[in-house]
Structures are given as C-alpha cells and as structure tokens.
C-alpha cells in the first residue's frame, strides 16, 4: 500500500525548509560586516589612537548581534503565531462546515 505524498514528505527531499535560517544568516552577516566596517572607518577617521576604534567596533558588534537576535526572534514568533491562528481557523471551519471544506480539497 502506497502512502500518500504529503508536504512533509515532499520537503524531506528538498532544502526549501532550510532556506529561512540560511537567508537570515547571510543577510545578517552582510549587514553586520557593512555596519561594523562603516562604524570602524568612521571612528578611525575621527581618532588618531587605536583604543576608541576597538571600543566602538566591539560595542557595535555586541549591539548588532543583540539587535539581530531580537529582530529574528520577534519575526519568527509573529510568523509562528500567524500560522497557529490559521491552523485554528481551519480546524474551526472544518467543524462548522465540513461539507464546504471537503469540496475544496
């Protein structure tokens, strides 16, 4: 007996379900490199000593990492909330009007 092909089975054979974290990592790395490089260049242009450059760069790295982490967490949490709400809505529609919902399948 053949098992029906589900979206989970389909995604097992493809990498699309892994693309979100890869996209976030690449965009975050690019953003961090450009932001921190720009910050370090700006401080280097304004200072003749090394300490302010190092301090500003480290502070920028920490602030950028925390900002990216918080932003990604909020983004993923809101997407998860939306998906859960859609699932709950669909469950309720299946209970309330099963004939109409089954016609759409």
Residue pairs with C-beta under 8 A, 6 or more apart in sequence:
3 9
11 17
24 72
28 68
28 72
31 64
31 68
32 61
32 64
32 65
32 68
35 60
35 64
36 57
36 60
36 61
36 64
39 56
39 57
39 60
40 53
40 56
40 57
40 60
43 52
43 53
43 56
43 57
44 53
46 52
47 53
90 101
93 100
93 101
94 101
